[in-house]
Amino acid sequence: MEHKIKLLIADDHAVVRLGLAALFSTQKDMEVVAKAKNGEEAVELAVKTRPDVIIMDFVMPRMDGAEAMMKIQELVPSAKVVMLTSFGSYEGVARAIRAGAAGAITKTTEDEQIVPIIRRVAAGETVVSPEIKKQLAESPAIPALSERQTQILAALTRGLSNPDIAKMLDTSPENVRDHLKIVFAKIGAANRAEAVSIALRKHLLDA
């Protein structure tokens, strides 16, 4: 009997789960063994069903796709995760791939592209859909921030002032100001508000 690729679909939107399940049900070599509506449920069902490939939404309630993927890597290391994303999460998906995701597709990827990608991932390849490849290529890479710069940027997103940040990091407000100038230059921000917006939009503080 031909081995079927066991699939787990994790997405908080029922229409996406049902649509993908319907697509895979037409493939003789694929079988959907579970569907999850959040990251926590994805981890639980992965342990229970031991799928070959997991199609994991990047943004989900209770536990996001990246965190769920890392837990699954520990508990079910044989499972390969394909991140599923919508426009605007490409940088986060790139981080997930560096952390071990086997692939990435967008929610607008055509059906005829999704099925071959899943087969290639099941065979051991790392595959990214053409849309994500194009977006990542067109988005200039942001230079890496130092640990101290990352700490200061994180404090900025919490609304802390320079004196507050200096106190928290046991340094001077002048030192914080100098670091912020470097951070602004690296990420292309003109002011504090724009720095916060870029940090959140581009997932610069994601682990």
N, CA, C and O of each residue as an XYZ file, in Angstrom:
828
protein
N       0.846     -1.195      0.000
C       0.000      0.000      0.000
C       0.887      1.252      0.000
O       1.851      1.333      0.761
N       0.560      2.213     -0.845
C       1.344      3.442     -0.941
C       1.237      4.248      0.342
O       0.145      4.430      0.881
N       2.377      4.730      0.830
C       2.375      5.542      2.035
C       1.739      6.901      1.745
O       2.091      7.567      0.771
N       0.817      7.297      2.588
C       0.192      8.605      2.439
C       0.895      9.623      3.335
O       1.317      9.303      4.446
N       1.013     10.843      2.838
C       1.588     11.923      3.623
C       0.530     12.381      4.615
O      -0.523     12.883      4.224
N       0.817     12.204      5.901
C      -0.141     12.598      6.941
C       0.011     14.091      7.234
O       1.107     14.577      7.516
N      -1.109     14.800      7.161
C      -1.089     16.258      7.296
C      -1.892     16.739      8.498
O      -2.945     16.191      8.826
N      -1.370     17.770      9.144
C      -2.098     18.490     10.186
C      -2.214     19.933      9.729
O      -1.219     20.553      9.353
N      -3.429     20.468      9.759
C      -3.664     21.854      9.345
C      -3.979     22.687     10.581
O      -4.914     22.372     11.318
N      -3.212     23.741     10.815
C      -3.425     24.602     11.974
C      -3.682     26.030     11.512
O      -2.785     26.683     10.979
N      -4.897     26.516     11.714
C      -5.260     27.884     11.343
C      -6.480     28.284     12.162
O      -7.370     27.464     12.387
N      -6.531     29.536     12.611
C      -7.654     29.954     13.443
C      -8.894     30.309     12.628
O      -9.943     30.604     13.199
N      -8.787     30.283     11.309
C      -9.952     30.534     10.459
C     -10.480     29.215      9.894
O      -9.766     28.492      9.199
N     -11.736     28.916     10.204
C     -12.330     27.648      9.777
C     -12.336     27.513      8.264
O     -12.141     26.418      7.737
N     -12.559     28.621      7.559
C     -12.628     28.541      6.098
C     -11.283     28.118      5.508
O     -11.246     27.422      4.493
N     -10.182     28.531      6.133
C      -8.859     28.123      5.653
C      -8.634     26.644      5.933
O      -8.158     25.905      5.071
N      -8.982     26.216      7.153
C      -8.818     24.794      7.491
C      -9.623     23.912      6.552
O      -9.118     22.912      6.042
N     -10.865     24.283      6.328
C     -11.733     23.463      5.478
C     -11.276     23.498      4.027
O     -11.328     22.484      3.331
N     -10.825     24.673      3.567
C     -10.375     24.791      2.186
C      -9.143     23.948      1.904
O      -9.067     23.269      0.880
N      -8.179     23.993      2.812
C      -6.978     23.181      2.637
C      -7.298     21.692      2.747
O      -6.772     20.874      1.993
N      -8.166     21.355      3.694
C      -8.546     19.949      3.855
C      -9.215     19.423      2.590
O      -8.966     18.292      2.173
N     -10.068     20.251      1.981
C     -10.743     19.848      0.741
C      -9.726     19.660     -0.381
O      -9.832     18.726     -1.176
N      -8.745     20.550     -0.439
C      -7.706     20.437     -1.461
C      -6.928     19.136     -1.305
O      -6.735     18.405     -2.277
N      -6.485     18.847     -0.095
C      -5.661     17.660      0.116
C      -6.465     16.371     -0.016
O      -5.902     15.318     -0.314
N      -7.768     16.446      0.201
C      -8.596     15.245      0.089
C      -8.670     14.740     -1.346
O      -9.040     13.591     -1.585
N      -8.318     15.600     -2.302
C      -8.349     15.185     -3.709
C      -7.049     14.496     -4.126
O      -6.935     14.012     -5.252
N      -6.071     14.450     -3.220
C      -4.775     13.857     -3.544
C      -4.683     12.447     -2.965
O      -4.858     12.255     -1.762
N      -4.411     11.469     -3.813
C      -4.390     10.082     -3.366
C      -3.256      9.788     -2.383
O      -3.327      8.842     -1.598
N      -2.205     10.617     -2.441
C      -1.053     10.348     -1.572
C      -1.038     11.217     -0.318
O      -0.019     11.294      0.369
N      -2.176     11.882     -0.010
C      -2.240     12.749      1.161
C      -3.460     12.440      2.013
O      -4.512     12.040      1.513
N      -3.287     12.639      3.322
C      -4.385     12.388      4.257
C      -4.317     13.402      5.390
O      -3.298     13.507      6.073
N      -5.397     14.145      5.589
C      -5.469     15.099      6.699
C      -5.868     14.336      7.959
O      -6.982     13.822      8.055
N      -4.952     14.268      8.923
C      -5.216     13.497     10.140
C      -5.728     14.353     11.284
O      -6.248     13.825     12.267
N      -5.586     15.684     11.170
C      -6.064     16.551     12.242
C      -6.124     17.994     11.768
O      -5.401     18.397     10.857
N      -7.011     18.770     12.411
C      -7.131     20.203     12.148
C      -7.149     20.926     13.494
O      -7.882     20.537     14.403
N      -6.338     21.983     13.617
C      -6.230     22.731     14.875
C      -6.598     24.192     14.646
O      -6.328     24.751     13.584
N      -7.222     24.808     15.659
C      -7.649     26.201     15.521
C      -6.759     27.189     16.267
O      -6.999     28.395     16.221
N      -5.731     26.687     16.956
C      -4.762     27.573     17.603
C      -3.458     26.803     17.819
O      -3.391     25.594     17.592
N      -2.423     27.525     18.260
C      -1.120     26.906     18.411
C      -1.066     25.814     19.456
O      -0.425     24.783     19.252
N      -1.734     26.033     20.570
C      -1.736     25.026     21.633
C      -2.354     23.723     21.148
O      -1.828     22.640     21.403
N      -3.477     23.841     20.446
C      -4.148     22.646     19.931
C      -3.278     21.959     18.878
O      -3.280     20.733     18.769
N      -2.532     22.756     18.102
C      -1.643     22.180     17.089
C      -0.586     21.305     17.735
O      -0.281     20.221     17.238
N      -0.025     21.773     18.847
C       0.994     20.992     19.563
C       0.378     19.696     20.087
O       0.956     18.622     19.923
N      -0.783     19.794     20.712
C      -1.448     18.619     21.280
C      -1.760     17.587     20.195
O      -1.517     16.394     20.374
N      -2.300     18.059     19.067
C      -2.681     17.137     17.997
C      -1.471     16.565     17.271
O      -1.512     15.443     16.768
N      -0.393     17.346     17.220
C       0.836     16.827     16.603
C       1.379     15.654     17.398
O       1.815     14.653     16.831
N       1.347     15.786     18.715
C       1.818     14.695     19.577
C       0.914     13.479     19.428
O       1.388     12.343     19.418
N      -0.381     13.719     19.312
C      -1.352     12.633     19.243
C      -1.340     11.910     17.895
O      -1.441     10.684     17.850
N      -1.215     12.664     16.793
C      -1.386     12.064     15.463
C      -0.077     11.826     14.703
O      -0.062     11.101     13.708
N       1.026     12.436     15.171
C       2.341     12.263     14.532
C       2.287     12.493     13.022
O       2.580     11.578     12.252
N       1.919     13.697     12.589
C       1.826     13.962     11.145
C       3.210     14.043     10.501
O       4.216     14.256     11.177
N       3.235     13.869      9.179
C       4.478     14.044      8.431
C       4.747     15.521      8.181
O       5.882     15.984      8.293
N       3.686     16.259      7.837
C       3.806     17.682      7.532
C       2.689     18.447      8.243
O       1.540     18.007      8.279
N       3.052     19.598      8.806
C       2.081     20.470      9.459
C       2.031     21.787      8.706
O       3.063     22.432      8.521
N       0.840     22.200      8.266
C       0.663     23.507      7.649
C       0.213     24.429      8.771
O      -0.909     24.310      9.263
N       1.087     25.350      9.178
C       0.912     26.124     10.398
C       0.738     27.613     10.105
O       1.639     28.254      9.564
N      -0.419     28.157     10.464
C      -0.633     29.598     10.335
C       0.361     30.331     11.229
O       0.600     29.923     12.365
N       0.939     31.416     10.712
C       1.941     32.148     11.488
C       1.303     32.907     12.646
O       1.869     32.955     13.738
N       0.128     33.502     12.421
C      -0.538     34.304     13.451
C      -1.773     33.561     13.941
O      -2.744     33.397     13.202
N      -1.730     33.110     15.200
C      -2.856     32.403     15.805
C      -3.003     32.801     17.266
O      -2.036     33.248     17.882
N      -4.198     32.645     17.831
C      -4.393     32.965     19.252
C      -3.795     31.895     20.157
O      -3.530     30.771     19.732
N      -3.587     32.276     21.420
C      -3.124     31.396     22.497
C      -1.651     30.993     22.344
O      -0.924     30.946     23.336
N      -1.210     30.708     21.136
C       0.197     30.426     20.865
C       0.407     30.602     19.363
O      -0.279     29.972     18.558
N       1.371     31.472     18.982
C       1.538     31.712     17.556
C       2.241     30.542     16.872
O       2.740     29.628     17.528
N       2.270     30.589     15.543
C       2.802     29.473     14.786
C       4.269     29.191     15.042
O       4.685     28.033     15.078
N       5.063     30.250     15.223
C       6.497     30.063     15.445
C       6.755     29.344     16.773
O       7.581     28.434     16.843
N       6.044     29.760     17.821
C       6.218     29.116     19.123
C       5.732     27.670     19.098
O       6.371     26.774     19.649
N       4.590     27.463     18.449
C       4.063     26.104     18.334
C       5.037     25.214     17.570
O       5.239     24.053     17.926
N       5.637     25.766     16.519
C       6.599     24.997     15.731
C       7.778     24.543     16.593
O       8.211     23.393     16.512
N       8.291     25.460     17.420
C       9.446     25.111     18.245
C       9.108     24.026     19.270
O       9.931     23.157     19.555
N       7.898     24.081     19.817
C       7.484     23.038     20.759
C       7.329     21.689     20.047
O       7.705     20.643     20.575
N       6.772     21.742     18.848
C       6.601     20.510     18.077
C       7.949     19.923     17.691
O       8.110     18.703     17.667
N       8.916     20.780     17.389
C      10.256     20.290     17.063
C      10.844     19.473     18.207
O      11.580     18.514     17.977
N      10.519     19.853     19.432
C      11.011     19.129     20.603
C      10.257     17.817     20.805
O      10.849     16.788     21.131
N       8.928     17.874     20.605
C       8.070     16.733     20.935
C       7.894     15.754     19.775
O       7.798     14.545     19.991
N       7.851     16.263     18.564
C       7.666     15.417     17.372
C       8.685     15.843     16.323
O       8.313     16.443     15.315
N       9.957     15.547     16.540
C      11.012     16.047     15.642
C      10.895     15.573     14.201
O      11.468     16.189     13.303
N      10.169     14.500     13.969
C      10.026     14.004     12.594
C       9.045     14.841     11.772
O       9.065     14.781     10.542
N       8.189     15.618     12.433
C       7.190     16.421     11.723
C       7.847     17.639     11.076
O       8.655     18.323     11.704
N       7.499     17.901      9.833
C       8.020     19.052      9.117
C       6.939     20.135      9.079
O       5.776     19.847      8.795
N       7.327     21.378      9.367
C       6.357     22.466      9.460
C       6.478     23.407      8.265
O       7.564     23.888      7.939
N       5.335     23.659      7.620
C       5.252     24.653      6.555
C       4.468     25.840      7.107
O       3.294     25.704      7.453
N       5.113     27.001      7.189
C       4.436     28.182      7.717
C       3.470     28.752      6.682
O       3.774     28.818      5.491
N       2.299     29.162      7.168
C       1.257     29.747      6.329
C       1.086     31.201      6.754
O       0.836     31.480      7.927
N       1.217     32.121      5.812
C       1.194     33.531      6.192
C       0.374     34.368      5.232
O       0.121     33.979      4.091
N      -0.036     35.527      5.723
C      -0.678     36.521      4.876
C       0.297     37.670      4.687
O       1.369     37.676      5.291
N      -0.057     38.632      3.865
C       0.854     39.736      3.556
C       1.249     40.464      4.843
O       0.400     40.747      5.689
N       2.540     40.764      4.984
C       3.010     41.559      6.112
C       3.766     40.788      7.158
O       4.348     41.394      8.057
N       3.781     39.459      7.077
C       4.470     38.655      8.090
C       5.721     37.978      7.543
O       6.234     37.043      8.157
N       6.216     38.437      6.401
C       7.310     37.741      5.743
C       8.585     37.698      6.577
O       9.281     36.683      6.603
N       8.893     38.811      7.264
C      10.113     38.817      8.054
C      10.046     37.776      9.177
O      11.023     37.087      9.469
N       8.863     37.682      9.798
C       8.686     36.685     10.846
C       8.790     35.278     10.314
O       9.350     34.397     10.968
N       8.249     35.063      9.120
C       8.337     33.742      8.501
C       9.789     33.401      8.181
O      10.211     32.256      8.342
N      10.557     34.403      7.725
C      11.976     34.170      7.448
C      12.693     33.717      8.718
O      13.550     32.835      8.667
N      12.344     34.317      9.854
C      12.941     33.898     11.122
C      12.540     32.459     11.451
O      13.350     31.675     11.947
N      11.272     32.124     11.166
C      10.800     30.767     11.445
C      11.554     29.746     10.602
O      11.871     28.655     11.076
N      11.840     30.101      9.350
C      12.593     29.192      8.492
C      13.997     28.997      9.045
O      14.513     27.879      9.062
N      14.615     30.084      9.498
C      15.951     29.958     10.095
C      15.901     29.114     11.366
O      16.892     28.487     11.741
N      14.736     29.103     12.027
C      14.585     28.329     13.266
C      14.215     26.879     13.009
O      14.125     26.084     13.944
N      13.996     26.524     11.726
C      13.749     25.123     11.432
C      12.513     24.795     10.629
O      12.264     23.621     10.351
N      11.716     25.802     10.238
C      10.553     25.512      9.397
C      11.023     24.944      8.059
O      12.047     25.366      7.521
N      10.277     24.001      7.539
C      10.669     23.334      6.295
C      10.166     24.051      5.059
O      10.537     23.697      3.940
N       9.322     25.059      5.248
C       8.800     25.767      4.095
C       7.866     26.881      4.505
O       7.577     27.070      5.686
N       7.391     27.625      3.498
C       6.458     28.716      3.762
C       5.627     28.983      2.520
O       6.141     29.000      1.402
N       4.325     29.193      2.734
C       3.418     29.540      1.649
C       2.515     30.668      2.128
O       2.333     30.858      3.331
N       1.952     31.412      1.188
C       1.003     32.450      1.552
C      -0.419     31.917      1.389
O      -0.650     30.890      0.753
N      -1.360     32.645      1.982
C      -2.755     32.226      1.874
C      -3.313     32.487      0.482
O      -4.442     32.096      0.181
N      -2.530     33.145     -0.368
C      -2.951     33.376     -1.751
C      -2.220     32.459     -2.732
O      -2.417     32.562     -3.943
N      -1.375     31.563     -2.214
C      -0.675     30.624     -3.088
C      -1.679     29.740     -3.814
O      -2.611     29.223     -3.198
N      -1.499     29.566     -5.099
C      -2.435     28.784     -5.902
C      -2.397     27.303     -5.502
O      -1.359     26.770     -5.108
N      -3.568     26.658     -5.617
C      -3.678     25.250     -5.247
C      -2.661     24.384     -5.969
O      -2.076     23.476     -5.378
N      -2.452     24.670     -7.260
C      -1.548     23.835     -8.038
C      -0.086     23.998     -7.601
O       0.765     23.183     -7.957
N       0.200     25.058     -6.827
C       1.546     25.238     -6.281
C       1.668     24.607     -4.890
O       2.727     24.092     -4.529
N       0.575     24.649     -4.110
C       0.620     24.150     -2.730
C       0.922     22.658     -2.681
O       1.784     22.217     -1.920
N       0.213     21.885     -3.490
C       0.364     20.427     -3.435
C       1.795     19.983     -3.719
O       2.328     19.177     -2.957
N       2.448     20.471     -4.783
C       3.847     20.075     -5.017
C       4.782     20.518     -3.892
O       5.734     19.814     -3.555
N       4.505     21.688     -3.314
C       5.345     22.162     -2.206
C       5.263     21.194     -1.033
O       6.281     20.864     -0.424
N       4.055     20.741     -0.717
C       3.888     19.803      0.401
C       4.616     18.493      0.108
O       5.241     17.915      0.998
N       4.538     18.034     -1.113
C       5.234     16.788     -1.468
C       6.745     16.952     -1.336
O       7.428     16.059     -0.834
N       7.259     18.077     -1.781
C       8.701     18.316     -1.704
C       9.165     18.431     -0.252
O      10.233     17.936      0.108
N       8.356     19.085      0.571
C       8.698     19.192      2.004
C       8.693     17.814      2.649
O       9.591     17.481      3.423
N       7.685     17.018      2.331
C       7.600     15.655      2.885
C       8.813     14.828      2.476
O       9.230     13.926      3.203
N       9.381     15.138      1.305
C      10.547     14.400      0.802
C      11.858     14.909      1.390
O      12.928     14.363      1.119
N      11.758     15.977      2.208
C      12.960     16.451      2.886
C      13.514     17.781      2.407
O      14.543     18.237      2.907
N      12.848     18.412      1.446
C      13.325     19.708      0.953
C      12.792     20.854      1.812
O      11.806     20.692      2.531
N      13.448     22.008      1.735
C      12.936     23.247      2.306
C      12.460     24.104      1.145
O      13.242     24.449      0.259
N      11.161     24.450      1.150
C      10.559     25.103     -0.012
C       9.783     26.351      0.406
O       8.986     26.314      1.343
N      10.027     27.453     -0.300
C       9.322     28.716     -0.053
C       8.551     29.081     -1.313
O       9.076     28.970     -2.420
N       7.310     29.514     -1.145
C       6.486     29.844     -2.312
C       7.063     31.042     -3.062
O       7.764     31.860     -2.466
N       6.779     31.159     -4.362
C       7.321     32.257     -5.171
C       6.989     33.638     -4.616
O       7.823     34.541     -4.685
N       5.778     33.825     -4.061
C       5.395     35.143     -3.534
C       6.303     35.573     -2.390
O       6.730     36.726     -2.325
N       6.599     34.634     -1.484
C       7.441     34.961     -0.336
C       8.875     35.200     -0.783
O       9.536     36.111     -0.285
N       9.358     34.395     -1.712
C      10.710     34.611     -2.241
C      10.834     36.012     -2.823
O      11.823     36.706     -2.585
N       9.834     36.422     -3.580
C       9.857     37.731     -4.227
C       9.841     38.837     -3.182
O      10.610     39.794     -3.280
N       8.964     38.715     -2.173
C       8.844     39.749     -1.149
C      10.129     39.877     -0.345
O      10.581     40.986     -0.062
N      10.713     38.751      0.022
C      11.948     38.786      0.801
C      13.087     39.388     -0.009
O      13.942     40.088      0.533
N      13.095     39.113     -1.302
C      14.150     39.655     -2.158
C      14.004     41.163     -2.326
O      14.997     41.879     -2.453
N      12.758     41.642     -2.327
C      12.511     43.070     -2.528
C      12.626     43.869     -1.245
O      12.766     45.091     -1.290
N      12.567     43.195     -0.091
C      12.643     43.889      1.195
C      14.096     43.951      1.643
O      14.694     42.909      1.911
N      14.678     45.135      1.732
C      16.074     45.235      2.160
C      16.244     44.704      3.571
O      15.430     44.976      4.454
N      17.303     43.950      3.769
C      17.571     43.389      5.092
C      17.940     44.492      6.078
O      18.662     45.427      5.729
N      17.450     44.384      7.294
C      17.781     45.338      8.335
C      19.025     44.847      9.061
O      19.065     43.695      9.494
N      20.049     45.701      9.203
C      21.265     45.273      9.906
C      20.943     44.767     11.302
O      20.032     45.269     11.961
N      21.688     43.781     11.741
C      21.451     43.186     13.055
C      21.683     44.214     14.156
O      22.611     45.019     14.082
N      20.837     44.180     15.170
C      20.990     45.046     16.334
C      21.787     44.314     17.400
O      21.681     43.096     17.543
N      22.584     45.064     18.147
C      23.311     44.463     19.259
C      22.325     44.132     20.373
O      21.171     44.559     20.343
N      22.792     43.367     21.352
C      21.919     43.000     22.476
C      21.416     44.244     23.194
O      20.234     44.329     23.526
N      22.304     45.218     23.440
C      21.889     46.432     24.126
C      20.919     47.243     23.282
O      19.956     47.798     23.811
N      21.159     47.320     21.980
C      20.244     48.044     21.096
C      18.869     47.383     21.065
O      17.845     48.065     21.029
N      18.857     46.063     21.081
C      17.589     45.338     21.105
C      16.841     45.599     22.404
O      15.622     45.773     22.392
N      17.557     45.628     23.524
C      16.942     45.916     24.818
C      16.317     47.304     24.830
O      15.210     47.494     25.335
N      17.031     48.263     24.273
C      16.534     49.637     24.252
C      15.317     49.763     23.338
O      14.355     50.456     23.669
N      15.363     49.093     22.191
C      14.216     49.134     21.281
C      12.999     48.477     21.920
O      11.877     48.964     21.773
N      13.216     47.382     22.623
C      12.104     46.716     23.318
C      11.507     47.628     24.373
O      10.287     47.684     24.530
N      12.364     48.348     25.101
C      11.882     49.279     26.124
C      11.098     50.414     25.482
O      10.125     50.913     26.049
N      11.531     50.815     24.295
C      10.854     51.881     23.566
C       9.429     51.464     23.217
O       8.505     52.273     23.311
N       9.246     50.215     22.818
C       7.909     49.732     22.460
C       6.986     49.679     23.672
O       5.765     49.618     23.533
N       7.586     49.704     24.861
C       6.775     49.718     26.092
C       6.476     51.133     26.560
O       5.849     51.327     27.602
N       6.928     52.129     25.788
C       6.626     53.513     26.109
C       7.533     54.154     27.139
O       7.210     55.211     27.681
N       8.678     53.517     27.417
C       9.579     54.064     28.432
C      10.366     55.253     27.890
O      10.718     55.291     26.711
N      10.638     56.221     28.764
C      11.438     57.383     28.392
C      12.920     57.035     28.479
O      13.288     55.988     29.011
N      13.762     57.908     27.959
C      15.200     57.663     28.036
C      15.687     57.506     29.477
O      16.450     56.581     29.758
N      15.263     58.394     30.414
C      15.687     58.208     31.807
C      15.209     56.871     32.397
O      15.930     56.231     33.163
N      13.984     56.459     32.030
C      13.465     55.177     32.526
C      14.301     54.014     31.982
O      14.637     53.081     32.713
N      14.628     54.086     30.694
C      15.439     53.030     30.070
C      16.823     52.998     30.701
O      17.366     51.928     30.974
N      17.397     54.193     30.932
C      18.730     54.271     31.543
C      18.732     53.636     32.923
O      19.666     52.918     33.280
N      17.701     53.897     33.690
C      17.602     53.315     35.031
C      17.466     51.804     34.961
O      18.091     51.085     35.740
N      16.655     51.321     34.033
C      16.428     49.886     33.891
C      17.717     49.166     33.492
O      17.974     48.052     33.950
N      18.529     49.803     32.636
C      19.747     49.168     32.126
C      21.005     49.596     32.878
O      22.119     49.209     32.527
N      20.803     50.395     33.908
C      21.928     50.853     34.732
C      22.972     51.577     33.882
O      24.161     51.262     33.925
N      22.500     52.543     33.117
C      23.397     53.353     32.300
C      22.900     54.790     32.341
O      22.002     55.110     33.120
N      23.465     55.650     31.523
C      23.073     57.057     31.535
C      22.074     57.360     30.428
O      22.060     56.670     29.408
N      21.236     58.382     30.609
C      20.308     58.776     29.548
C      21.046     59.158     28.269
O      20.535     58.943     27.170
N      22.247     59.722     28.406
C      23.034     60.092     27.242
C      23.446     58.853     26.439
O      23.445     58.860     25.208
N      23.800     57.788     27.172
C      24.169     56.540     26.510
C      22.974     55.946     25.774
O      23.112     55.430     24.665
N      21.815     56.022     26.390
C      20.591     55.537     25.754
C      20.311     56.343     24.488
O      19.963     55.786     23.447
N      20.466     57.657     24.595
C      20.235     58.532     23.432
C      21.164     58.169     22.275
O      20.740     58.118     21.120
N      22.426     57.919     22.593
C      23.394     57.568     21.550
C      23.042     56.238     20.889
O      23.147     56.083     19.672
N      22.619     55.272     21.726
C      22.215     53.973     21.178
C      20.984     54.116     20.285
O      20.884     53.469     19.242
N      20.053     54.965     20.702
C      18.838     55.151     19.915
C      19.149     55.744     18.546
O      18.518     55.377     17.555
N      20.108     56.652     18.483
C      20.498     57.218     17.193
C      20.973     56.115     16.248
O      20.652     56.117     15.059
N      21.739     55.180     16.796
C      22.250     54.070     15.986
C      21.100     53.161     15.553
O      21.035     52.737     14.399
N      20.189     52.865     16.494
C      19.033     52.026     16.189
C      18.195     52.663     15.087
O      17.812     51.989     14.131
N      17.906     53.969     15.216
C      17.107     54.666     14.210
C      17.760     54.559     12.834
O      17.081     54.328     11.833
N      19.079     54.727     12.792
C      19.801     54.662     11.516
C      19.736     53.264     10.921
O      19.572     53.113      9.710
N      19.864     52.238     11.763
C      19.870     50.856     11.271
C      18.522     50.441     10.698
O      18.457     49.784      9.659
N      17.435     50.830     11.387
C      16.119     50.351     10.951
C      15.406     51.348     10.049
O      14.326     51.055      9.536
N      16.004     52.534      9.848
C      15.413     53.520      8.957
C      14.261     54.282      9.569
O      13.295     54.608      8.879
N      14.351     54.572     10.868
C      13.291     55.308     11.564
C      13.703     56.757     11.785
O      14.869     57.045     12.056
N      12.724     57.679     11.665
C      13.014     59.097     11.851
C      12.794     59.542     13.292
O      13.345     60.554     13.725
N      11.983     58.779     14.036
C      11.681     59.176     15.410
C      11.250     57.950     16.218
O      11.218     56.835     15.698
N      10.922     58.167     17.481
C      10.574     57.068     18.385
C       9.322     56.334     17.916
O       9.284     55.104     17.915
N       8.301     57.085     17.520
C       7.044     56.459     17.099
C       7.257     55.574     15.873
O       6.716     54.472     15.787
N       8.054     56.075     14.925
C       8.313     55.284     13.722
C       9.154     54.056     14.046
O       8.967     52.999     13.443
N      10.079     54.187     14.997
C      10.903     53.045     15.408
C      10.028     51.940     15.996
O      10.221     50.761     15.698
N       9.079     52.324     16.822
C       8.166     51.348     17.421
C       7.340     50.672     16.336
O       7.164     49.454     16.350
N       6.826     51.473     15.384
C       6.016     50.927     14.301
C       6.806     49.924     13.469
O       6.297     48.852     13.141
N       8.047     50.264     13.125
C       8.886     49.366     12.329
C       9.208     48.094     13.107
O       9.171     46.994     12.556
N       9.523     48.253     14.390
C       9.866     47.093     15.224
C       8.718     46.093     15.283
O       8.935     44.883     15.210
N       7.495     46.605     15.417
C       6.329     45.723     15.523
C       5.950     45.153     14.156
O       5.627     43.970     14.041
N       5.988     45.988     13.130
C       5.586     45.550     11.795
C       6.544     44.528     11.204
O       6.120     43.595     10.522
N       7.837     44.704     11.466
C       8.843     43.807     10.913
C       9.293     42.739     11.900
O      10.248     42.009     11.632
N       8.615     42.641     13.038
C       8.868     41.583     14.014
C      10.351     41.563     14.455
O      10.951     40.498     14.596
N      10.917     42.748     14.665
C      12.341     42.828     15.008
C      12.650     42.284     16.379
O      13.798     41.949     16.673
N      11.637     42.191     17.228
C      11.885     41.718     18.592
C      11.427     40.296     18.805
O      11.458     39.793     19.928
N      10.989     39.623     17.711
C      10.573     38.227     17.824
C      11.790     37.360     18.154
O      12.873     37.552     17.602
N      11.592     36.413     19.056
C      12.685     35.500     19.383
C      12.871     34.519     18.249
O      13.745     33.655     18.318
